[in-house]
Amino acid sequence: MKYYSDLHQMVMDDNYVRTYLLSLPVNVQMTIHNENDKMHTRDDFLRYAAKLTKRSNPV
């Protein structure tokens, strides 16, 4: 699993994360961006996005 310094680096490097992030409602995107320093892996991102959107299976 690839480790990133933050969400920004992950979004710049991972097309899946970028596409998924942009598919979310803007308010959810902003909440995720506020946690930038806590996102280090794709799994971190997907778990947090699922929690915010109450999805049990992220796309």
PDB file of N, H, CA, C and O in Angstrom:
ATOM      1  N   MET A   1       0.854  -1.174   0.000  1.00  0.00           N
ATOM      2  CA  MET A   1       0.000   0.000   0.000  1.00  0.00           C
ATOM      3  C   MET A   1       0.903   1.240   0.000  1.00  0.00           C
ATOM      4  O   MET A   1       1.848   1.337   0.783  1.00  0.00           O
ATOM      5  N   LYS A   2       0.597   2.161  -0.874  1.00  0.00           N
ATOM      6  H   LYS A   2      -0.171   2.082  -1.509  1.00  0.00           H
ATOM      7  CA  LYS A   2       1.403   3.363  -0.990  1.00  0.00           C
ATOM      8  C   LYS A   2       1.036   4.354   0.119  1.00  0.00           C
ATOM      9  O   LYS A   2      -0.136   4.546   0.442  1.00  0.00           O
ATOM     10  N   TYR A   3       2.070   4.976   0.692  1.00  0.00           N
ATOM     11  H   TYR A   3       3.022   4.820   0.430  1.00  0.00           H
ATOM     12  CA  TYR A   3       1.904   5.946   1.771  1.00  0.00           C
ATOM     13  C   TYR A   3       2.201   7.338   1.216  1.00  0.00           C
ATOM     14  O   TYR A   3       3.202   7.542   0.530  1.00  0.00           O
ATOM     15  N   TYR A   4       1.324   8.289   1.519  1.00  0.00           N
ATOM     16  H   TYR A   4       0.511   8.124   2.077  1.00  0.00           H
ATOM     17  CA  TYR A   4       1.485   9.678   1.065  1.00  0.00           C
ATOM     18  C   TYR A   4       1.655  10.590   2.269  1.00  0.00           C
ATOM     19  O   TYR A   4       1.212  10.266   3.370  1.00  0.00           O
ATOM     20  N   SER A   5       2.291  11.720   2.058  1.00  0.00           N
ATOM     21  H   SER A   5       2.651  11.984   1.163  1.00  0.00           H
ATOM     22  CA  SER A   5       2.487  12.668   3.158  1.00  0.00           C
ATOM     23  C   SER A   5       1.173  13.330   3.565  1.00  0.00           C
ATOM     24  O   SER A   5       1.002  13.713   4.723  1.00  0.00           O
ATOM     25  N   ASP A   6       0.233  13.468   2.604  1.00  0.00           N
ATOM     26  H   ASP A   6       0.371  13.157   1.664  1.00  0.00           H
ATOM     27  CA  ASP A   6      -1.069  14.079   2.892  1.00  0.00           C
ATOM     28  C   ASP A   6      -2.029  13.819   1.738  1.00  0.00           C
ATOM     29  O   ASP A   6      -1.660  13.223   0.726  1.00  0.00           O
ATOM     30  N   LEU A   7      -3.249  14.271   1.906  1.00  0.00           N
ATOM     31  H   LEU A   7      -3.548  14.756   2.728  1.00  0.00           H
ATOM     32  CA  LEU A   7      -4.284  14.078   0.894  1.00  0.00           C
ATOM     33  C   LEU A   7      -3.904  14.743  -0.424  1.00  0.00           C
ATOM     34  O   LEU A   7      -4.116  14.168  -1.492  1.00  0.00           O
ATOM     35  N   HIS A   8      -3.356  15.929  -0.359  1.00  0.00           N
ATOM     36  H   HIS A   8      -3.184  16.396   0.509  1.00  0.00           H
ATOM     37  CA  HIS A   8      -2.997  16.651  -1.583  1.00  0.00           C
ATOM     38  C   HIS A   8      -2.047  15.815  -2.443  1.00  0.00           C
ATOM     39  O   HIS A   8      -2.252  15.690  -3.650  1.00  0.00           O
ATOM     40  N   GLN A   9      -1.023  15.250  -1.834  1.00  0.00           N
ATOM     41  H   GLN A   9      -0.857  15.351  -0.854  1.00  0.00           H
ATOM     42  CA  GLN A   9      -0.082  14.425  -2.579  1.00  0.00           C
ATOM     43  C   GLN A   9      -0.797  13.200  -3.165  1.00  0.00           C
ATOM     44  O   GLN A   9      -0.537  12.809  -4.303  1.00  0.00           O
ATOM     45  N   MET A  10      -1.694  12.602  -2.384  1.00  0.00           N
ATOM     46  H   MET A  10      -1.905  12.919  -1.460  1.00  0.00           H
ATOM     47  CA  MET A  10      -2.430  11.431  -2.848  1.00  0.00           C
ATOM     48  C   MET A  10      -3.298  11.771  -4.060  1.00  0.00           C
ATOM     49  O   MET A  10      -3.314  11.026  -5.040  1.00  0.00           O
ATOM     50  N   VAL A  11      -4.004  12.873  -3.998  1.00  0.00           N
ATOM     51  H   VAL A  11      -3.991  13.478  -3.202  1.00  0.00           H
ATOM     52  CA  VAL A  11      -4.888  13.281  -5.092  1.00  0.00           C
ATOM     53  C   VAL A  11      -4.074  13.564  -6.360  1.00  0.00           C
ATOM     54  O   VAL A  11      -4.519  13.265  -7.468  1.00  0.00           O
ATOM     55  N   MET A  12      -2.905  14.128  -6.194  1.00  0.00           N
ATOM     56  H   MET A  12      -2.543  14.371  -5.294  1.00  0.00           H
ATOM     57  CA  MET A  12      -2.057  14.427  -7.349  1.00  0.00           C
ATOM     58  C   MET A  12      -1.510  13.153  -7.995  1.00  0.00           C
ATOM     59  O   MET A  12      -1.239  13.141  -9.196  1.00  0.00           O
ATOM     60  N   ASP A  13      -1.347  12.095  -7.225  1.00  0.00           N
ATOM     61  H   ASP A  13      -1.567  12.104  -6.250  1.00  0.00           H
ATOM     62  CA  ASP A  13      -0.704  10.873  -7.707  1.00  0.00           C
ATOM     63  C   ASP A  13      -1.668   9.740  -8.057  1.00  0.00           C
ATOM     64  O   ASP A  13      -1.339   8.893  -8.888  1.00  0.00           O
ATOM     65  N   ASP A  14      -2.836   9.707  -7.448  1.00  0.00           N
ATOM     66  H   ASP A  14      -3.103  10.395  -6.773  1.00  0.00           H
ATOM     67  CA  ASP A  14      -3.747   8.564  -7.559  1.00  0.00           C
ATOM     68  C   ASP A  14      -5.023   8.979  -8.299  1.00  0.00           C
ATOM     69  O   ASP A  14      -5.873   9.677  -7.748  1.00  0.00           O
ATOM     70  N   ASN A  15      -5.140   8.541  -9.545  1.00  0.00           N
ATOM     71  H   ASN A  15      -4.449   7.973  -9.993  1.00  0.00           H
ATOM     72  CA  ASN A  15      -6.305   8.913 -10.367  1.00  0.00           C
ATOM     73  C   ASN A  15      -7.615   8.422  -9.766  1.00  0.00           C
ATOM     74  O   ASN A  15      -8.633   9.108  -9.858  1.00  0.00           O
ATOM     75  N   TYR A  16      -7.601   7.246  -9.154  1.00  0.00           N
ATOM     76  H   TYR A  16      -6.774   6.688  -9.079  1.00  0.00           H
ATOM     77  CA  TYR A  16      -8.816   6.705  -8.546  1.00  0.00           C
ATOM     78  C   TYR A  16      -9.299   7.619  -7.422  1.00  0.00           C
ATOM     79  O   TYR A  16     -10.480   7.960  -7.361  1.00  0.00           O
ATOM     80  N   VAL A  17      -8.391   8.014  -6.535  1.00  0.00           N
ATOM     81  H   VAL A  17      -7.431   7.736  -6.585  1.00  0.00           H
ATOM     82  CA  VAL A  17      -8.753   8.889  -5.417  1.00  0.00           C
ATOM     83  C   VAL A  17      -9.260  10.227  -5.943  1.00  0.00           C
ATOM     84  O   VAL A  17     -10.270  10.743  -5.465  1.00  0.00           O
ATOM     85  N   ARG A  18      -8.562  10.786  -6.923  1.00  0.00           N
ATOM     86  H   ARG A  18      -7.742  10.366  -7.311  1.00  0.00           H
ATOM     87  CA  ARG A  18      -8.976  12.079  -7.484  1.00  0.00           C
ATOM     88  C   ARG A  18     -10.387  11.995  -8.069  1.00  0.00           C
ATOM     89  O   ARG A  18     -11.232  12.848  -7.796  1.00  0.00           O
ATOM     90  N   THR A  19     -10.631  10.962  -8.872  1.00  0.00           N
ATOM     91  H   THR A  19      -9.945  10.269  -9.094  1.00  0.00           H
ATOM     92  CA  THR A  19     -11.949  10.795  -9.501  1.00  0.00           C
ATOM     93  C   THR A  19     -13.032  10.586  -8.452  1.00  0.00           C
ATOM     94  O   THR A  19     -14.113  11.169  -8.543  1.00  0.00           O
ATOM     95  N   TYR A  20     -12.744   9.761  -7.465  1.00  0.00           N
ATOM     96  H   TYR A  20     -11.866   9.287  -7.391  1.00  0.00           H
ATOM     97  CA  TYR A  20     -13.724   9.484  -6.412  1.00  0.00           C
ATOM     98  C   TYR A  20     -14.020  10.746  -5.606  1.00  0.00           C
ATOM     99  O   TYR A  20     -15.177  11.054  -5.321  1.00  0.00           O
ATOM    100  N   LEU A  21     -12.964  11.471  -5.243  1.00  0.00           N
ATOM    101  H   LEU A  21     -12.024  11.221  -5.475  1.00  0.00           H
ATOM    102  CA  LEU A  21     -13.147  12.707  -4.480  1.00  0.00           C
ATOM    103  C   LEU A  21     -14.037  13.685  -5.244  1.00  0.00           C
ATOM    104  O   LEU A  21     -14.949  14.280  -4.670  1.00  0.00           O
ATOM    105  N   LEU A  22     -13.772  13.845  -6.528  1.00  0.00           N
ATOM    106  H   LEU A  22     -13.031  13.361  -6.994  1.00  0.00           H
ATOM    107  CA  LEU A  22     -14.546  14.797  -7.324  1.00  0.00           C
ATOM    108  C   LEU A  22     -15.985  14.339  -7.567  1.00  0.00           C
ATOM    109  O   LEU A  22     -16.832  15.148  -7.944  1.00  0.00           O
ATOM    110  N   SER A  23     -16.269  13.052  -7.355  1.00  0.00           N
ATOM    111  H   SER A  23     -15.581  12.395  -7.048  1.00  0.00           H
ATOM    112  CA  SER A  23     -17.640  12.550  -7.519  1.00  0.00           C
ATOM    113  C   SER A  23     -18.504  12.824  -6.286  1.00  0.00           C
ATOM    114  O   SER A  23     -19.728  12.699  -6.338  1.00  0.00           O
ATOM    115  N   LEU A  24     -17.863  13.197  -5.183  1.00  0.00           N
ATOM    116  H   LEU A  24     -16.870  13.298  -5.140  1.00  0.00           H
ATOM    117  CA  LEU A  24     -18.585  13.436  -3.929  1.00  0.00           C
ATOM    118  C   LEU A  24     -19.190  14.831  -3.914  1.00  0.00           C
ATOM    119  O   LEU A  24     -18.710  15.721  -4.616  1.00  0.00           O
ATOM    120  N   PRO A  25     -20.242  15.032  -3.119  1.00  0.00           N
ATOM    121  CA  PRO A  25     -20.809  16.377  -2.973  1.00  0.00           C
ATOM    122  C   PRO A  25     -19.747  17.355  -2.454  1.00  0.00           C
ATOM    123  O   PRO A  25     -18.846  16.969  -1.709  1.00  0.00           O
ATOM    124  N   VAL A  26     -19.866  18.600  -2.851  1.00  0.00           N
ATOM    125  H   VAL A  26     -20.598  18.913  -3.456  1.00  0.00           H
ATOM    126  CA  VAL A  26     -18.864  19.604  -2.500  1.00  0.00           C
ATOM    127  C   VAL A  26     -18.659  19.711  -0.992  1.00  0.00           C
ATOM    128  O   VAL A  26     -17.526  19.853  -0.534  1.00  0.00           O
ATOM    129  N   ASN A  27     -19.735  19.645  -0.219  1.00  0.00           N
ATOM    130  H   ASN A  27     -20.656  19.529  -0.591  1.00  0.00           H
ATOM    131  CA  ASN A  27     -19.571  19.762   1.237  1.00  0.00           C
ATOM    132  C   ASN A  27     -18.746  18.599   1.797  1.00  0.00           C
ATOM    133  O   ASN A  27     -17.982  18.786   2.744  1.00  0.00           O
ATOM    134  N   VAL A  28     -18.891  17.419   1.230  1.00  0.00           N
ATOM    135  H   VAL A  28     -19.511  17.267   0.460  1.00  0.00           H
ATOM    136  CA  VAL A  28     -18.099  16.265   1.662  1.00  0.00           C
ATOM    137  C   VAL A  28     -16.641  16.453   1.226  1.00  0.00           C
ATOM    138  O   VAL A  28     -15.722  16.159   1.990  1.00  0.00           O
ATOM    139  N   GLN A  29     -16.433  16.937   0.009  1.00  0.00           N
ATOM    140  H   GLN A  29     -17.180  17.176  -0.611  1.00  0.00           H
ATOM    141  CA  GLN A  29     -15.073  17.221  -0.458  1.00  0.00           C
ATOM    142  C   GLN A  29     -14.372  18.193   0.485  1.00  0.00           C
ATOM    143  O   GLN A  29     -13.212  17.986   0.842  1.00  0.00           O
ATOM    144  N   MET A  30     -15.063  19.241   0.884  1.00  0.00           N
ATOM    145  H   MET A  30     -16.005  19.409   0.593  1.00  0.00           H
ATOM    146  CA  MET A  30     -14.460  20.248   1.760  1.00  0.00           C
ATOM    147  C   MET A  30     -14.130  19.663   3.134  1.00  0.00           C
ATOM    148  O   MET A  30     -13.084  19.971   3.706  1.00  0.00           O
ATOM    149  N   THR A  31     -15.014  18.825   3.659  1.00  0.00           N
ATOM    150  H   THR A  31     -15.863  18.575   3.194  1.00  0.00           H
ATOM    151  CA  THR A  31     -14.757  18.182   4.953  1.00  0.00           C
ATOM    152  C   THR A  31     -13.528  17.284   4.859  1.00  0.00           C
ATOM    153  O   THR A  31     -12.692  17.272   5.762  1.00  0.00           O
ATOM    154  N   ILE A  32     -13.421  16.538   3.771  1.00  0.00           N
ATOM    155  H   ILE A  32     -14.100  16.548   3.037  1.00  0.00           H
ATOM    156  CA  ILE A  32     -12.256  15.672   3.577  1.00  0.00           C
ATOM    157  C   ILE A  32     -10.986  16.514   3.459  1.00  0.00           C
ATOM    158  O   ILE A  32      -9.962  16.174   4.050  1.00  0.00           O
ATOM    159  N   HIS A  33     -11.045  17.594   2.710  1.00  0.00           N
ATOM    160  H   HIS A  33     -11.878  17.871   2.229  1.00  0.00           H
ATOM    161  CA  HIS A  33      -9.868  18.465   2.576  1.00  0.00           C
ATOM    162  C   HIS A  33      -9.444  19.045   3.925  1.00  0.00           C
ATOM    163  O   HIS A  33      -8.256  19.275   4.151  1.00  0.00           O
ATOM    164  N   ASN A  34     -10.389  19.281   4.808  1.00  0.00           N
ATOM    165  H   ASN A  34     -11.354  19.094   4.625  1.00  0.00           H
ATOM    166  CA  ASN A  34     -10.046  19.797   6.142  1.00  0.00           C
ATOM    167  C   ASN A  34      -9.238  18.790   6.959  1.00  0.00           C
ATOM    168  O   ASN A  34      -8.593  19.159   7.941  1.00  0.00           O
ATOM    169  N   GLU A  35      -9.271  17.535   6.558  1.00  0.00           N
ATOM    170  H   GLU A  35      -9.794  17.235   5.760  1.00  0.00           H
ATOM    171  CA  GLU A  35      -8.515  16.478   7.239  1.00  0.00           C
ATOM    172  C   GLU A  35      -7.266  16.100   6.432  1.00  0.00           C
ATOM    173  O   GLU A  35      -6.741  14.997   6.585  1.00  0.00           O
ATOM    174  N   ASN A  36      -6.803  16.987   5.598  1.00  0.00           N
ATOM    175  H   ASN A  36      -7.230  17.883   5.473  1.00  0.00           H
ATOM    176  CA  ASN A  36      -5.684  16.765   4.689  1.00  0.00           C
ATOM    177  C   ASN A  36      -4.506  16.047   5.337  1.00  0.00           C
ATOM    178  O   ASN A  36      -3.988  15.079   4.781  1.00  0.00           O
ATOM    179  N   ASP A  37      -4.085  16.510   6.497  1.00  0.00           N
ATOM    180  H   ASP A  37      -4.506  17.297   6.949  1.00  0.00           H
ATOM    181  CA  ASP A  37      -2.887  15.962   7.151  1.00  0.00           C
ATOM    182  C   ASP A  37      -3.100  14.584   7.766  1.00  0.00           C
ATOM    183  O   ASP A  37      -2.140  13.951   8.204  1.00  0.00           O
ATOM    184  N   LYS A  38      -4.334  14.116   7.806  1.00  0.00           N
ATOM    185  H   LYS A  38      -5.114  14.630   7.450  1.00  0.00           H
ATOM    186  CA  LYS A  38      -4.631  12.810   8.407  1.00  0.00           C
ATOM    187  C   LYS A  38      -4.811  11.711   7.361  1.00  0.00           C
ATOM    188  O   LYS A  38      -5.008  10.547   7.713  1.00  0.00           O
ATOM    189  N   MET A  39      -4.744  12.071   6.086  1.00  0.00           N
ATOM    190  H   MET A  39      -4.584  13.015   5.800  1.00  0.00           H
ATOM    191  CA  MET A  39      -4.943  11.106   4.999  1.00  0.00           C
ATOM    192  C   MET A  39      -3.589  10.700   4.440  1.00  0.00           C
ATOM    193  O   MET A  39      -2.884  11.518   3.850  1.00  0.00           O
ATOM    194  N   HIS A  40      -3.224   9.421   4.627  1.00  0.00           N
ATOM    195  H   HIS A  40      -3.797   8.756   5.106  1.00  0.00           H
ATOM    196  CA  HIS A  40      -1.912   8.964   4.172  1.00  0.00           C
ATOM    197  C   HIS A  40      -1.971   7.778   3.213  1.00  0.00           C
ATOM    198  O   HIS A  40      -0.989   7.474   2.537  1.00  0.00           O
ATOM    199  N   THR A  41      -3.124   7.109   3.155  1.00  0.00           N
ATOM    200  H   THR A  41      -3.922   7.356   3.704  1.00  0.00           H
ATOM    201  CA  THR A  41      -3.272   5.967   2.245  1.00  0.00           C
ATOM    202  C   THR A  41      -4.641   6.040   1.575  1.00  0.00           C
ATOM    203  O   THR A  41      -5.534   6.759   2.023  1.00  0.00           O
ATOM    204  N   ARG A  42      -4.783   5.285   0.502  1.00  0.00           N
ATOM    205  H   ARG A  42      -4.058   4.700   0.138  1.00  0.00           H
ATOM    206  CA  ARG A  42      -6.087   5.223  -0.171  1.00  0.00           C
ATOM    207  C   ARG A  42      -7.144   4.701   0.795  1.00  0.00           C
ATOM    208  O   ARG A  42      -8.280   5.175   0.790  1.00  0.00           O
ATOM    209  N   ASP A  43      -6.775   3.725   1.626  1.00  0.00           N
ATOM    210  H   ASP A  43      -5.853   3.339   1.630  1.00  0.00           H
ATOM    211  CA  ASP A  43      -7.729   3.185   2.599  1.00  0.00           C
ATOM    212  C   ASP A  43      -8.177   4.254   3.601  1.00  0.00           C
ATOM    213  O   ASP A  43      -9.355   4.312   3.955  1.00  0.00           O
ATOM    214  N   ASP A  44      -7.244   5.102   4.059  1.00  0.00           N
ATOM    215  H   ASP A  44      -6.287   5.054   3.771  1.00  0.00           H
ATOM    216  CA  ASP A  44      -7.615   6.210   4.957  1.00  0.00           C
ATOM    217  C   ASP A  44      -8.695   7.062   4.298  1.00  0.00           C
ATOM    218  O   ASP A  44      -9.719   7.387   4.900  1.00  0.00           O
ATOM    219  N   PHE A  45      -8.434   7.407   3.051  1.00  0.00           N
ATOM    220  H   PHE A  45      -7.603   7.143   2.562  1.00  0.00           H
ATOM    221  CA  PHE A  45      -9.365   8.252   2.297  1.00  0.00           C
ATOM    222  C   PHE A  45     -10.722   7.576   2.134  1.00  0.00           C
ATOM    223  O   PHE A  45     -11.759   8.183   2.403  1.00  0.00           O
ATOM    224  N   LEU A  46     -10.715   6.315   1.692  1.00  0.00           N
ATOM    225  H   LEU A  46      -9.873   5.822   1.474  1.00  0.00           H
ATOM    226  CA  LEU A  46     -11.977   5.617   1.437  1.00  0.00           C
ATOM    227  C   LEU A  46     -12.793   5.404   2.710  1.00  0.00           C
ATOM    228  O   LEU A  46     -14.017   5.531   2.692  1.00  0.00           O
ATOM    229  N   ARG A  47     -12.117   5.081   3.813  1.00  0.00           N
ATOM    230  H   ARG A  47     -11.122   4.978   3.828  1.00  0.00           H
ATOM    231  CA  ARG A  47     -12.838   4.912   5.089  1.00  0.00           C
ATOM    232  C   ARG A  47     -13.494   6.219   5.520  1.00  0.00           C
ATOM    233  O   ARG A  47     -14.653   6.234   5.936  1.00  0.00           O
ATOM    234  N   TYR A  48     -12.749   7.310   5.417  1.00  0.00           N
ATOM    235  H   TYR A  48     -11.808   7.298   5.079  1.00  0.00           H
ATOM    236  CA  TYR A  48     -13.297   8.597   5.853  1.00  0.00           C
ATOM    237  C   TYR A  48     -14.443   9.043   4.936  1.00  0.00           C
ATOM    238  O   TYR A  48     -15.466   9.538   5.410  1.00  0.00           O
ATOM    239  N   ALA A  49     -14.266   8.866   3.633  1.00  0.00           N
ATOM    240  H   ALA A  49     -13.435   8.464   3.248  1.00  0.00           H
ATOM    241  CA  ALA A  49     -15.331   9.227   2.688  1.00  0.00           C
ATOM    242  C   ALA A  49     -16.582   8.390   2.958  1.00  0.00           C
ATOM    243  O   ALA A  49     -17.698   8.909   2.926  1.00  0.00           O
ATOM    244  N   ALA A  50     -16.396   7.103   3.223  1.00  0.00           N
ATOM    245  H   ALA A  50     -15.490   6.682   3.249  1.00  0.00           H
ATOM    246  CA  ALA A  50     -17.535   6.224   3.517  1.00  0.00           C
ATOM    247  C   ALA A  50     -18.241   6.665   4.792  1.00  0.00           C
ATOM    248  O   ALA A  50     -19.470   6.664   4.862  1.00  0.00           O
ATOM    249  N   LYS A  51     -17.463   7.039   5.793  1.00  0.00           N
ATOM    250  H   LYS A  51     -16.465   7.040   5.737  1.00  0.00           H
ATOM    251  CA  LYS A  51     -18.045   7.505   7.059  1.00  0.00           C
ATOM    252  C   LYS A  51     -18.890   8.761   6.826  1.00  0.00           C
ATOM    253  O   LYS A  51     -19.993   8.884   7.358  1.00  0.00           O
ATOM    254  N   LEU A  52     -18.364   9.679   6.035  1.00  0.00           N
ATOM    255  H   LEU A  52     -17.468   9.578   5.603  1.00  0.00           H
ATOM    256  CA  LEU A  52     -19.080  10.933   5.787  1.00  0.00           C
ATOM    257  C   LEU A  52     -20.333  10.740   4.949  1.00  0.00           C
ATOM    258  O   LEU A  52     -21.318  11.458   5.119  1.00  0.00           O
ATOM    259  N   THR A  53     -20.296   9.782   4.055  1.00  0.00           N
ATOM    260  H   THR A  53     -19.496   9.198   3.916  1.00  0.00           H
ATOM    261  CA  THR A  53     -21.436   9.570   3.167  1.00  0.00           C
ATOM    262  C   THR A  53     -22.288   8.393   3.604  1.00  0.00           C
ATOM    263  O   THR A  53     -23.300   8.075   2.980  1.00  0.00           O
ATOM    264  N   LYS A  54     -21.862   7.744   4.697  1.00  0.00           N
ATOM    265  H   LYS A  54     -21.040   8.002   5.205  1.00  0.00           H
ATOM    266  CA  LYS A  54     -22.554   6.585   5.254  1.00  0.00           C
ATOM    267  C   LYS A  54     -22.663   5.448   4.254  1.00  0.00           C
ATOM    268  O   LYS A  54     -23.642   4.701   4.246  1.00  0.00           O
ATOM    269  N   ARG A  55     -21.644   5.325   3.409  1.00  0.00           N
ATOM    270  H   ARG A  55     -20.849   5.932   3.416  1.00  0.00           H
ATOM    271  CA  ARG A  55     -21.564   4.221   2.453  1.00  0.00           C
ATOM    272  C   ARG A  55     -20.780   3.093   3.084  1.00  0.00           C
ATOM    273  O   ARG A  55     -19.718   3.320   3.665  1.00  0.00           O
ATOM    274  N   SER A  56     -21.284   1.900   2.978  1.00  0.00           N
ATOM    275  H   SER A  56     -22.146   1.716   2.507  1.00  0.00           H
ATOM    276  CA  SER A  56     -20.553   0.762   3.537  1.00  0.00           C
ATOM    277  C   SER A  56     -19.541   0.212   2.536  1.00  0.00           C
ATOM    278  O   SER A  56     -18.546  -0.390   2.939  1.00  0.00           O
ATOM    279  N   ASN A  57     -19.775   0.406   1.255  1.00  0.00           N
ATOM    280  H   ASN A  57     -20.583   0.895   0.928  1.00  0.00           H
ATOM    281  CA  ASN A  57     -18.851  -0.076   0.235  1.00  0.00           C
ATOM    282  C   ASN A  57     -18.489   1.062  -0.708  1.00  0.00           C
ATOM    283  O   ASN A  57     -19.249   1.364  -1.629  1.00  0.00           O
ATOM    284  N   PRO A  58     -17.330   1.706  -0.493  1.00  0.00           N
ATOM    285  CA  PRO A  58     -16.911   2.779  -1.400  1.00  0.00           C
ATOM    286  C   PRO A  58     -16.742   2.250  -2.806  1.00  0.00           C
ATOM    287  O   PRO A  58     -16.352   1.099  -3.001  1.00  0.00           O
ATOM    288  N   VAL A  59     -17.029   3.074  -3.773  1.00  0.00           N
ATOM    289  H   VAL A  59     -17.346   4.009  -3.616  1.00  0.00           H
ATOM    290  CA  VAL A  59     -16.926   2.697  -5.187  1.00  0.00           C
ATOM    291  C   VAL A  59     -15.490   2.434  -5.541  1.00  0.00           C
ATOM    292  O   VAL A  59     -15.188   2.102  -6.688  1.00  0.00           O
TER     293      VAL A  59
END
